[in-house]
Amino acid sequence: MKNILKNKVKRDILFLIISGIALILSFANVKLFNLDLAWISIIFCGIPIIKDAIIGLVTEFDIKADVLVSMALIASLIIGETFAAGEVAFIMQIGAFLEEFTVRKSRKGIEKLVHLTPTLARVIINNEEKTINAKDVKVNDILRVNPGETIPVDGIIIKGKTSVDNSVMSGESIPLDLSEGDSVCSGAVNQFGSFEMKATKVGEDSSIQRMVKLVQSADASKAKIVGIADKWATYIVVAAFISALLTWIITGEIIRAVTILVVFCPCALVLATPTAIVAAIGNVSKHGILVKEGDALERLSSISKIAFDKTGTLTYGKPKVEEVVSLIDNIKNEELYEMIASCELYSEHPLGKAIVSSFKETYNKEIKIPEEFKMIPGRGVIAKVNNKKILAGNKHLLLDEKIKREDIRFIREKFRNQGKSIIYVAIDNKIGGYIILSDTLREESISMIESIKNLGISPVLLTGDNKYVASRVAKQVKIEEVKAGSQPTMSATPSQAPKASAPAGAGQAVEAPLQGSMFNILVKEGQAVKKGDVLAVLEAMKMENEIIAPVDGTVSAIHVEKGQNVNLGDTILEIA
């Protein structure tokens, strides 16, 4: 019973049930110690209404529906209509409960979007690991994150390699392969490797907490229609009071006056409007749409543009095998495909799972279990299949195993700007081929974009991918306006920041379009360049992205080095 009374929802339900039973018994003229049982409803349901009305009048001079209901309750009691008073109180509390219940339910729908909010963190102090509340983490604290755990704060990886699922923040379905020096966001889920990180943004400054605040700011009272409802409720209360008073004076019948007070009560107007707004916010959240405030729903009727993400919105966000190419004469493409599927059979990486799934779908046959298997976080897998050592992963895995870069360069050049994922394959320490995976366009995307255009609304593609990938998808769905390279901004730390800030007026700064690592720098200071020339190559999102000269000129300063990690907006170089 104590637990029920402490829980507001359970307590309200209990009081409503008791009040309802009491009203039924009162209607049947059942009395307890000669007391009308409707008094139970008045106490449980009516007193909270009267209390809130008095508090509102005294503290804020807030004249709302509860004032009118309170007057009707008191007037009914004065004339001896106890049952009527209990009935009004009961009905009003049912309405209030339904409103609160709907709001709670809607809130739960919203909160599901940020259920990954971390509560605990592993802090390393004097080489000892200690679990603390995530809210107590401080800037520069060293944390350890194990596989399957949610990253508690924003920071920089200082030890280890891993792959993280950052879909809660970026919408990107494919995990990011990260290593020392790379930035990580709170709310992302560590997939495979254990790593240590230095905290850079904690508490309310962290990425996940900023999203939580965005969710919590959803407030139905901000909608204009709610304000209108509250405004008219005040007018109705005043009009009802005057009408009831005049009726009493003219007719001398207090019952008629009380009836007017009850009938005038704008309960539906006041309760239904915010309930509808907040319920709508909760309902759209179930479809992955986050609404900041009720007013945004009203403004939907007058919008002129809608921005779409690419991955998981216009596309499925699930990679599929597009092409398998063997570079060994005595191994056919199908044979290589089967070997790689066997190699990836135990992989937990989405790309590995996609290879296995696509192979089963294409050939409908069992995959041979690998003789040996080892997963390397942030790199790929190494397995033994048919007594052969098979490597399948990114270029870093091949380079770690001393396989020459020149052997895979032509593959990168072919698919560099197509937005496709490349799994390089090596057999017995020699390049064996590659597998190309790509995201597929949703069947309904083209018709949806067309429907939006027919409504007079302009669609915009807003994506973190490079401009080549973005343009390819935009062309498929016929979106004219494209904004590529859009990523959440992460503040640079001293270890990651460019060598020096660009002096004002020194030249035009060329900034990093994405967060990533400098794969190559193709120019030198003093070199003349033309607009459109490739200045550098940035490795980001499993792709190599060309950085193009925006103007003609001379490279006056280079602020980064090959292999250095950079953040979105960091100055790469300057052109004078």
N, C-alpha and C positions, 0 to 999 in steps of 0.2 A: 504493500500500500504506500509506503514511504517513497519508493521509486516512482510510482504513478503520480503522486502529488508533486514531486520534484520536476517531472517532465511536463512542460506546459501543454503540449499537444494531447498527451494522455489525460492530463487533468481536465482540460477543456471538454474532451469527449465524455469523461466520467460525469462532469457536472451537467452536460447536456442530456445525457441518458437519464440521470436522476430527475432533472427538471421536467423532462418529457413524461416520465412515469407519474410524477407528482401532478402534472396538469391533467393527465388522463383520469387519475383518481379524483381530482378536484371536480372535473366535469361530471363524474359519476356520483358526486356529492358525498364522497368518502372523506371523513375527517379524522384527525388524530388529536385526541384531547380537546375536542371541539375547536380545532384550528384548521382553517382552510389550507390544504396542502399546496395551493398555488403560491403560498408564501415561500416555499422552497425554491421555486423558479425565480421569484422576485429577488431572493437573497443571492442565489448562485449566478443568475444572469443579469438582473436589473442593477444591482449595486455597482458592478464594474462599469456599466454604462453611465450611471449617474456620477461616479467618481471621475471618469475620464472627461465628462462634460464640464464638471466644476473646475478641474485642473486646467482644461483648455481655456475656459472663460477667465480664470484668475491670472494665469501666467501669460497668455497670449491674446486674450480677448477673442478667442477663436469660436465663432458662432457657426457650428456645423450641425449635421443631422442628429448627433447624439444629444444636443441641447433640446431639440424638438422632441425626441423620444423620451428624454428625462422628464420634460414637462407633461407629456402624455401619461407616463407612469405615475407620477406624483398626483396628477389630477384624477386618474382612475382610482387611486387609493383613497383620495379625499372623499369621493362620492360612493365609496364602498364596493367598487368593481374590482375586486381582488383578482378574479380569474382573468379579466381583460388585461390587467397590468402584467400578470405573469405570462400571459400569452404573447403580448407585445415584446416583453423582455426576452422570451425564449426565441421568438422569430428573429429578432435583431441579432442575438448571439449566434444563431445558426448561420446567418448571413456573414457575420464577422469571422466565424470559424472557417466557413467555406473560402472566404477571401484569403485568410492566412494560410489555409491548407494549399490553395492554388499557388500562392506565392512561394511557399516552401517547396512544393513539387517542382515549380518552374526553376527555382534556384538550384535544386538538385540537378536538373537537366543541364544548367549552365556549368555547375561545378564539376561535372563529369569531364569537361574539356581540360581541366587543370588538375585532374586527380593525381598527377605525377609530382605534385608539390612535395619536395623532400622534407622530412622532419628530423632526420638524424644525419650526422656527419662524422667521419673517422678522421680525427686530427692527430698528427704525429708530433709529439712533444718529447724531446730528448730521446729520440729513436724508439719511443714507445707509442703504441697506438691507443687512442682513447676515444670512445664514442660520446659525443655531446649533441645537444640540440642544434639543429642547423641555424637557428636564429642567433646562436652565440658565436658563430664563426666570425673571425676578424680578418681584415685585409692583411695579406702576407702570411697567413696561416698555411701550413703545409698539410694537405689532405690526401688520404688514400681512398680510391674508388675501386671497388671490386666488380667483377662481371655481374650484370643483372641489376646493379644499383643505379639509382637516379643521382645525377651530379647535383650536389646541394647548392653550390654557388658558382658564379662565373670565375674563370681563372685561366691559368696557363699550365700546360703539361710540362713538368720538369724531369719526369722519369717514366719510361715505359712507352709502349705502343698499344694502340687499341683501335676499335671501331665503335662509333657512338651513333645511336638513333636520335637524330635531332628533329624528328618530324613534328614534335609538339610546338617547336618554335618556327621552323622554316617550311614545314610541309613536305620536305624532301624525303621520299620513302627509302632511298638507298642510304645505308649508314656511311658516315664519313670516316675514312681511314686517317687516323691522327697519330702523331708522334711528338717527341720533345720540341717545345717551342710553339706548338699549335694552341689556339684558344679553344676553350670549351664553355658552353652555356649551361647554366642551371636549368633543370628540367629535362635535359637530354639523358638518355639511358645508355649506360655503358654496356656494350654488347659482349665483348670477348675478353680482352686483356685487362689485367689490373695495372693501374698507373697512379703516380703521385702528381699532385698539382699544387700551384700556389694561388691562393685566393686573391682576386683583384676587385671583384664587386660582390658585396655581401648584403644581407638583410633586404630592405626594400629596394636597393639599387640593382639587385640581381635580375636577370632576364625573366625568370619564372614569376618572381614577385611582382614585377611590373605587369605581367599578364594577369595575375590574380587580382591586382587592383583594378585593372580594366574590367574584369568580370564583375567584381563587387560594386563597381560604379553603376551597374545597370539598375535604374531606378524608375519605376513607372510614374512617380510623381513629377518627373521632369517633362513628361509629355504635355503638350499644349492642351489637349482635350481633357486631361485630368485637372489641369488648372481651371478650365472652363466649368467642369463639373463642380469643383469645390466652390467656385464663385457663385454659381447659380444655387447651390445648396444653401449658402448664406442668405441669399435673397428669399428663397422659399421659406426658410425658418422664420424670418421677419414677417413675411406675408401671412404665413400660417398663424403666427401668434396674434397678429392684428385681427385676422379674420375670426379666430376663435374668441377673442376678447369682445369683438363687436357682436358676434352671435349670442354670447352669454348676456351682454347688456340688452340687446334687442328682444331676445326670446326669454331670457331668464332661465334657460334650460342648460345646465352644466354638462349634461351628457352629450348634447349636440356640439358643444364647444370642444369637449374632449375628442369626440369623433373627428372633428376637423383637424385637430392636432395629429391624430394617428394617420388619417388618410393623406394628409399633406406630406408626410414623412418621405423625403427623397432617397430612401434607402437604395433602391435599384440604381439610381443615377450615380450615387457616390461609391457604391460597392462594385458595381459591374464594370465601370470604366477602368480603374487601375487593375482590377483582376484580369480583364481582357488584355491589357497592355503587357503585364508581366507574364501572363500565360503565353502570349505570342512570342515573347523573348525566349522563354523556356522551350517552346516547341521548335523554333528555328534552330536553337542550340543543338537539338538532337540530330540535326542534319549538318552539324559542323559549322554553323553560321553564328558568329559572335556579335551580338548587338550591345553596344555600349549603353544606350539609354533609350527610353521609350519614344522620345522625340524623333529618333532616327527612323522608326517605323512609319511615322506620319510623313516624313520627308521623302520616303520612297516614291510617293506619288508624283514628285516633281524632279526626280533625278534626271540627268542628261547623259551620264557615263557610268559604266560598271566595269570595275577592274577584276580580271581573272588571273589567278595563279595558273601555272602550267601543270606541274606535277601533281597528279591526284585529282585535278579539277577538270582540265581539258583532256588530260591523259589518264590512264588507269593508275599510274604510279607504280606499276609492277612490270619489271623488265622481262622480256622474252628473247629467246635466242633468235637472231636474225640471220646469222651467217657463221659457218664453221669452215675454216680453211686450214688444210694441212700443207706444211712446207717440206714434208719428207716424201720422196717419190714412192716408196713402198708402203705408205700408209694412206689409205683413202680418207676422205673427209668424214664419212660415216664411222669408220674405225676410230678416228681421232675423237669424234663426238662421244662415242661409247666409252673410250678410255677416260675422258675428262668427266663424264657423268659419274663413272665409278670413283674417280678421284675426289669428286665433290659430294659423294653420297652422304657423308657424315658432317658436312659443312653446315654451320648455322648462319652463314652469311647469306643475305637475300639474293645476291648474284649466283652463289653456289646452288641455292635452292631452286632458283629460276632455271639453271642449266639442267638439273635433275628432272624438274617438272616438265620442261620442254622436251627433253629426250623421251620420257615416258609417253607424253602426249603424241609425239611424232611417230615413234616406232612401236609403242605398246609392247614392250618386252622388259624382262627383269634386268636390273643392273647388277653387275658383278661386284661383290664386296671387296674393297681394297685389302691387300695383304698387310699394308702398314698405312697409318694416317697421322698427320700432324698438322694442326692449324696454327698459323703464325699471325697474330693480330695485326691488322693494318697492312698486311702483305698478301696473304693468300694461303694456299695449302700445299703440302708436300705429301705424296702418297706413293705406294708401290703397287703397281697394277701390271699383271702379266710379267712379273719379275723385272719390270722397268721402273726406274725412278721418274716420277711425273711431278712437275711443278706447274701450278696453275694459280695465277695471281696478277698483281700489277707489276709495273716495270721495276719497282724497288726490290721485289722478291727475286727477279732475274739478276739484277745487279748485285744483290747480296750474295747470290750463288755464283758470281763471277762470269755471268753470261754477257757477252759484249753488247753494248748499247747499239752499235751499228746494225746488229741483226734484227732489231725491231723498229729502227727509225722509220723505215718506209711504211710500216703499219700505222704509226702515230701520224705521219704526214697525211695518209689517206683519210683517216677518220677524225682528225684533230677538231674540226669545226662542225661536225655533224651531230653532236650531242649524244653520242653513243658510248657505251662502256665497253672497254676492251679487256678481255682476259687473255694474257699471254701464256703460252704453253711451252714448256721445255721437257724434252725426253732424254734422259741420261746425259744431262748437262749440255744439251744442244737445243737450239730453238726448234720447236716442232710444229708450231702453228699458232692460231689464235681463234678466239670466239668473239663475235660481236653481239652485244645485247642492246636493246633499245626499248624505250617506253612506247606504248602503243596508244594511239588516239582513241578516245571514247567514241562509240558509234553515234551517240546523240549530240556530240559537241557541235558538229556543223549545223544541224537543224536548230539547236538551241541558240547559237550565235545569230543565225538568220532570223529567228523569232524575235530576239532582242532588238535587232536592227529594224524590224517591221513595226516595233513599238515606238520608234523614234529615238532609241537610246544607243549611244555609241559604245561598243565594247573596247576595252583596253587590255592588252596582255602585259601583266606585271610579273616578272620572273627573275629568279636569281641566276639563271643560266646566261651564257654569253649571247651576244647579239645574233650569232649565226644560228644557234639552236632555236632561239626565240623567233627569229624571222622564218625559219622553216615551219615551225608549228603554226605561227600566225598566218602564213600563206595557206596552209591546209584548211584552217577554219575561217579564212577570209576576214581576219582582223587587221585593220590598217594601222592602228596606233600601237606601238610596241615600246615598252620600257624594260630593257634587259639589265642584268647585273644588279638587281635590287636585292639587298641583303640587310638584315639587322646590323646596325653599326656597333662594333665592339671597340672600345677605347684601347689604344695601343699602350703597352707597358714599356718601361725603359729598355727592356731586353729585346723587344720586338720593334720598337719605333724606328723610323728612318734615322739615319745618321745625323741629319741636321735639318732644321726647318728651312723652308725656302724663304730667303729674304724678300721683303715686299718690293715688287717691281723688278726682280732679278730676271724674270722670264715667265713663260707660261708653264705652269706645273702640270705634269702628266701624272694622274692619280691612279691608284689601283682600283679597278672596277669590281673586284671581288676580294674576299679574304682567302689567302693561299700562300704558296711558296714560290719564290722567284726561280723558275726552271732555267732560264737563260737570259742574258743581257746581250743584245746583238749590236749595240752601238758603244762608242767611246766619247769622252768629253772632247769637244772641239770638232766633232764630226758633223758635216752638213746632212740634213735630212729633208725630205719632202713630205707633204701631207699625204697620209696613207701608207707610209713606210712602216714596216714592222720594227718596233724599237726593242721589245722584250717579249718573253713568253712567261706567263704566269700559270702555274699549276694549281687548279682549284676545282672542286666538285668532280674529281676523277678525270678532269680534262685539262688540256693545255690550251690556254687562251692567249691569243695574240694581243699585244698592246700596240695600238696604232698611233702614229704621229698625228696630232690634230691640226698642225699648221706647218708651213715651211719654216726652216730656220736652222740654227746650230745648237747642238746639245751643249748647254752651258754647265750643267751639273748633274751628277748621278748620285742619288742618295741611298741606294740599296746595293747589296751584293748578291751574287748568285747563291741560291740556297737559303736566303734569308726569308723568314716569315713576315708577311705584311698583312695589314688589315684594310678593309674597305675605306677608301679615301686617303690612304697614306700616299705621300708624294714619292713617285718612282724616280723621276728625273725632271729636268727643266729644259725648255727650248727657248733660246733667246732670238 
